[in-house]
Amino acid sequence: GRQSYYACPMEAFLVSTAIVTLAEMGDKTQLLSLVLAARFRKPWPIVLGIFVATLANHALAGAVGSWVTTVLGPQVLRWVLGLSFIAMAVWMLIPDKLDEDDDDGDGAAPRFGVFGTTLVAFFLAEMGDKTQVATVMLAAQYSAYFWVVAGTTLGMMLANAPVVWLGDRLVKKVPIRVVHLVSALIFMVLGLLA
């Protein structure tokens, strides 16, 4: 049977929200939010696109994390999670870059509309991203799929929605390096605890 860590759902939700909010600061998907906001200047369809893409992506990631707990025994799972959280701590210290080769900066609405373009771009950018990997690990850590996905999605929205509305002013005022160090420390502690 499943022997993953059983916690209260609120703990899974709050930890997931906090970790993903911190991990997303300065992440390539946050930079993508900034680029989309600057290019299209239509915040509502961008924020809605980010929400739907994140929900779909993290629902899949959470399902993978929950599935992993049924495949691996509790001892193996504990080591895999511990090492994964420690690896995540190191990954948090590596800054993200965003490829902007296709950014022509003309502000014109794309073929799929602002919502559709945001949805596709954000879903693809999130594949294999720190926050997606964190969602897999958190879903494996906690036996609370819904609460982990809800928490990681909220964390993404907390980090990205303000960027869409406030843009560059917000990003420049937040000390990204300090946020990444705090995130790395949290992941390291979780890894050592596991």
C-alpha positions as CSV (number, residue, x, y, z in Angstrom):
1,G,0.0,0.0,0.0
2,R,0.9,3.7,-0.1
3,Q,3.2,4.7,2.7
4,S,4.0,8.3,1.8
5,Y,3.9,11.1,4.4
6,Y,0.4,11.7,5.6
7,A,-0.1,15.3,6.7
8,C,-3.0,17.5,7.2
9,P,-4.2,18.8,3.9
10,M,-3.7,22.4,5.0
11,E,0.0,21.7,5.6
12,A,0.4,20.2,2.1
13,F,-1.4,23.3,0.7
14,L,0.6,25.9,2.6
15,V,4.0,24.2,2.0
16,S,3.2,23.8,-1.7
17,T,2.1,27.4,-2.0
18,A,5.1,28.8,-0.2
19,I,7.7,26.6,-2.0
20,V,6.4,27.3,-5.5
21,T,5.9,31.0,-4.9
22,L,9.6,31.3,-3.8
23,A,10.8,28.9,-6.5
24,E,9.0,30.9,-9.2
25,M,10.7,34.2,-8.3
26,G,13.1,35.0,-11.2
27,D,12.1,31.8,-12.9
28,K,11.9,31.6,-16.7
29,T,8.1,31.4,-16.5
30,Q,8.0,34.6,-14.5
31,L,10.2,36.2,-17.1
32,L,7.8,34.9,-19.7
33,S,4.9,36.6,-17.8
34,L,6.8,39.8,-18.0
35,V,7.5,39.5,-21.7
36,L,3.8,38.6,-22.5
37,A,2.6,41.6,-20.5
38,A,5.0,43.9,-22.2
39,R,4.2,42.6,-25.6
40,F,0.4,42.4,-25.5
41,R,-0.6,44.8,-22.7
42,K,-3.8,42.8,-21.9
43,P,-3.4,41.5,-18.4
44,W,-6.7,39.5,-18.0
45,P,-6.3,37.1,-20.8
46,I,-2.6,36.6,-19.9
47,V,-3.4,35.9,-16.2
48,L,-6.2,33.5,-17.3
49,G,-3.8,31.8,-19.7
50,I,-1.2,31.4,-17.0
51,F,-3.8,30.0,-14.6
52,V,-5.2,27.4,-17.0
53,A,-1.7,26.3,-18.2
54,T,-0.4,26.0,-14.7
55,L,-3.5,24.1,-13.5
56,A,-3.2,21.6,-16.4
57,N,0.6,21.3,-16.0
58,H,0.6,20.9,-12.2
59,A,-2.4,18.4,-12.3
60,L,-0.3,16.2,-14.5
61,A,2.8,16.7,-12.4
62,G,0.8,15.9,-9.2
63,A,-0.5,12.8,-10.8
64,V,3.0,11.6,-11.6
65,G,4.1,12.4,-8.0
66,S,1.1,10.4,-6.6
67,W,1.8,7.5,-9.0
68,V,5.5,7.4,-7.9
69,T,4.4,6.7,-4.3
70,T,2.6,3.5,-5.5
71,V,5.6,2.2,-7.4
72,L,8.4,2.9,-5.0
73,G,8.6,1.4,-1.5
74,P,8.7,3.7,1.5
75,Q,12.5,3.4,2.1
76,V,13.4,4.0,-1.6
77,L,10.8,6.8,-1.8
78,R,12.3,8.5,1.2
79,W,15.8,8.5,-0.3
80,V,14.6,9.6,-3.8
81,L,12.7,12.5,-2.2
82,G,15.6,13.5,0.0
83,L,18.1,13.5,-2.8
84,S,15.5,15.3,-5.1
85,F,14.9,18.1,-2.6
86,I,18.7,18.5,-2.2
87,A,19.2,18.6,-6.0
88,M,16.3,21.2,-6.1
89,A,18.2,23.3,-3.6
90,V,21.2,23.4,-5.9
91,W,19.0,24.1,-8.9
92,M,17.5,27.1,-7.2
93,L,20.9,28.7,-7.1
94,I,21.2,28.6,-10.9
95,P,19.5,31.7,-12.5
96,D,17.1,31.2,-15.3
97,K,17.2,32.8,-18.7
98,L,14.4,33.2,-21.2
99,D,15.0,32.8,-25.0
100,E,13.4,35.8,-26.7
101,D,14.5,35.1,-30.3
102,D,10.9,35.2,-31.5
103,D,10.0,38.5,-29.7
104,D,9.4,41.1,-32.3
105,G,7.9,43.5,-29.8
106,D,5.2,44.7,-32.1
107,G,2.3,44.2,-29.6
108,A,0.0,42.7,-32.3
109,A,-2.4,40.0,-31.3
110,P,-1.1,36.5,-32.3
111,R,-3.1,34.0,-34.4
112,F,-4.4,32.2,-31.3
113,G,-5.2,35.4,-29.4
114,V,-3.5,36.6,-26.2
115,F,-5.1,33.9,-24.1
116,G,-4.2,31.0,-26.4
117,T,-0.7,32.2,-26.9
118,T,-0.2,32.6,-23.2
119,L,-1.7,29.1,-22.5
120,V,0.5,27.3,-25.0
121,A,3.7,29.3,-24.2
122,F,3.3,28.9,-20.5
123,F,2.3,25.2,-20.5
124,L,5.4,24.4,-22.7
125,A,7.7,26.7,-20.6
126,E,6.6,24.9,-17.4
127,M,7.5,21.5,-18.8
128,G,10.5,20.3,-16.8
129,D,10.7,23.6,-15.0
130,K,11.6,23.9,-11.3
131,T,8.1,24.4,-10.2
132,Q,6.8,21.4,-12.1
133,V,9.5,19.2,-10.6
134,A,8.7,20.6,-7.2
135,T,5.0,19.7,-7.8
136,V,5.9,16.1,-8.6
137,M,8.1,15.9,-5.5
138,L,5.5,17.5,-3.2
139,A,2.7,15.2,-4.5
140,A,5.0,12.3,-3.7
141,Q,5.8,13.7,-0.3
142,Y,2.2,14.4,0.8
143,S,-0.8,12.1,0.3
144,A,-2.9,15.1,-0.7
145,Y,-3.0,15.4,-4.5
146,F,-5.7,18.1,-4.7
147,W,-4.1,20.3,-2.0
148,V,-0.6,20.1,-3.5
149,V,-1.9,21.0,-7.0
150,A,-4.1,23.8,-5.5
151,G,-1.1,25.1,-3.5
152,T,1.4,25.0,-6.4
153,T,-1.1,26.7,-8.7
154,L,-1.8,29.4,-6.2
155,G,2.0,29.8,-5.7
156,M,2.4,30.3,-9.5
157,M,-0.4,32.9,-9.5
158,L,1.1,34.8,-6.5
159,A,4.4,35.0,-8.3
160,N,3.2,35.7,-11.8
161,A,-0.1,37.7,-11.7
162,P,1.5,40.8,-10.0
163,V,4.3,40.7,-12.7
164,V,1.6,40.9,-15.4
165,W,0.0,44.0,-13.9
166,L,3.0,45.7,-12.3
167,G,5.7,44.5,-14.6
168,D,9.3,45.4,-14.4
169,R,8.8,47.8,-11.4
170,L,7.9,44.8,-9.2
171,V,10.7,42.5,-10.4
172,K,13.3,45.2,-9.9
173,K,12.3,45.8,-6.2
174,V,12.4,42.1,-5.2
175,P,15.9,40.8,-4.3
176,I,15.8,37.7,-6.5
177,R,19.1,36.4,-5.2
178,V,17.9,36.5,-1.6
179,V,14.6,34.7,-2.6
180,H,16.6,32.0,-4.4
181,L,18.9,31.5,-1.4
182,V,15.8,31.2,0.9
183,S,14.2,28.7,-1.5
184,A,17.4,26.7,-1.7
185,L,17.6,26.6,2.1
186,I,14.0,25.4,2.3
187,F,14.6,22.6,-0.2
188,M,17.8,21.6,1.5
189,V,16.0,21.3,4.9
190,L,13.2,19.3,3.3
191,G,15.8,17.0,1.7
192,L,17.6,16.4,4.9
193,L,14.4,15.8,6.8
194,A,13.3,13.2,4.2
